[in-house]
Every structure is written in structure tokens, then in C-alpha cells.
């Protein structure tokens, strides 16, 4: 017997790609279809629903796709997002990005096309919207919720900095890769008796540098939450190097880390629609200063540096076990809320348990490393104490 049609669910992925997105999409889709729902995948984050043309004669296949078990099973074990992604922000859309068929109406330098998004969701008869993203993507989801759209959200970001949850999809794979790649590169550092400087993701929060360091991948780490003294870092790394029989030492540098008295290092001045300029260069600057200062603190002998920006290497590829299991659970949690008619929620992990919280937690606070509790500012590395009753990844509770 055919199941009674219960409604339409739309899913989108926004912001940076991470491993674990496809398993989340798969989990929602399979449950929903088997319960009698139609599932639509909105392509390219908020861009797909924004650029949709309300004409059944127009090919909108670049903007959305009806999902089936066959489609999601094929992609569900892979990394990235088969729905694709973007950093589109419909409430702050530059004139150049306004869809061609809307240019006559929206002519300002920055335009709010939220009414278009809502109208297009209604055109597709969407009953529930499930966005998967970081604080940028989800902050716009909060806007839609306040405008009356039924939203159930899922947290995703390798920085693990979405407020309200201990865990964001992509974080485990990111730190797993960081540890593996650091261990790979240390053989070269040891062969040449050098400093190893690795720049990792983390604009405002230093979790992606802290956890691998805590796990033993690095001797020191510098993070956005604390402006560091480069001379002190040089001194510590020289001491670490001297203690090491292979005569090398390792530091992880968050992309948002700042020198004492300085500011973030940007690659260029151009900003995305959420107001973020592209970061880049702090790892190179740290490497240059370590090399320059090393003779002063190493009996006149210069120490050379191996510098590597890990970047997209830690966000590409297949998800690890945690980023296969958690997205599956999050997807089912989100759909459970739909079945109960509950919306305006963010599915989360808190204190080792799956739960949900009000979605506006995303815009009501920020989530960064608690310096006093977790970071030794004198030693430029994590504290190794007070683990009792902490969550799996130690420093991820609000």
C-alpha cells in the first residue's frame, strides 16, 4: 500500500564543505521517504532557493533536486556535499549576485532578498527546512524561522564553534587528519632538525589547534583567543627541540592567531557576504620570525623551518567513524522533531547525549576556547588537567 503523503522537506548545506554532510543528508532522506515525505535537496546552500525561477517550463535542476534513496545511498559514505555549497547570504546580497530575473527589482548595492527565498520555498510547497551549516548559514536560518518558516537545523563546521552544542559535523575528521599529517611531516622536520610550523583552520576559535596538540601531535599551539609573544614561542620551541633526540619541535598555528600587539592576517581585503575576509599568512609570518629570532636564543645558531598550511587537506575526503555516526544520529534527530511537529530547534550533542536546543542560540552567543580553563598562556599549550566529567572532546562545552 502506498504511504499517505505527509509533506515536503527541503535540505541544504551551506558554507565550507566538511566530511559528514552526505551521511546527514542520507539519514534524513531515507527516514523521511519511508514515512511518506517528499525530500528536496536545495543546491549550493542558500543560492539554490534564491535563484529558483517560478516557472514550471524553466529547468531548475541547478537549483534543486528531488532526493531518492538511490541518490543518497550512492553519496552517503563520501565526503563533501553532493548538493554543493556556497557562502550566499540572501539578506545581504551584492548587486552583482542578484539573479538575472530579479535585477529589475533589486538594484541597491546590497539587497535583502529574504522575501524571494520565502516565496520560493512556498512555491516548492516546503513544509520543513533543514539547513546544515555553521554559524553563518544558521544565522540566516534563524532569520527565516523568525519570518515564519519551519526550521530544524544541524550544526556543521570543522572549527567546532557553533554555540549550543559540544559537537559540529566535520570536527573529528579535521583533527584526525591534522594529527595524521603532523605525524607524517615530523619525519622531514626530524631529518633536517628544524621547526615544523603547521597552519590550521580556526578563525575565531582554536579548537582545531588545541585538540591535536593535547593529543600529542605538537609541542605548542597558538590560537585566536590569546595574542602570543613570538619571542616566547621561539624560546619554548628551542627548548622542546633540544629535549627531542631527533632535534625538532612542532607548533600548530590557528589561521586566526595574532601576534601580541597585532591583528589577524588577511590574504586580501575582499570580504564574503557574511563580512569575512579570507585569512592567510600567519603561518608564514610565524615561520619567518622563528627563523629570524632563533640565533638570539640558540647560541647564535639559526634554526630553519618547515612551514605547511594544511588547509583543505583536512576538509576533503571521506568522513571518519565519528563523522559517519554523528551525522546519522543528527539526521534522525532532526526528522524526529519534524514528526512531532516541532521546529525552531538545533539538534546538538551536550554532555555526551543527543538533544535539541532553540535555534536562536546560534545568534545569541559565541563559542570559543575558555582560556582560563583550558589554555596555559605561559606555556602556549593546553592544560593537561581536570578531565573528569568533561565531554569527549574535552573543551567543547559552552
ABEGO torsion letter per residue (X at the ends): XBBBBAEBBBBBBBEBBBBGAAAAAAAAAAAAAAAGBBBBBBBGEAAAAAABBBBAABBAAAABBBBBAAAAAAAAABBEBAAEBBABBAABBBAAABBAAAAAABABABBBAAAAAAAAAAAAGBABBBBBBBAAAAAAAAAAAAAGBBBBBBBBEAAGABBGBABBBGAAAAAAAAAAAAAAAAAAAAAAGBBBBBBBBGAABAAAAAAAAAAGABABBBBAABBBBAAAAAAAAAAAAAABAAGBBBBBBBAABBBBGBBBBBABABBBAAGBBBBEGAAAAAAAAAAAAAAAAAGGBBBBBBBBBAEAAAABEBBBAAAAAAAAAAAAAAAAAAAAGBBGBBBBBBGGBBBBBBAAAAAABBBBBBAAAABBAAAGBBBBBGABGBBAAGAABX
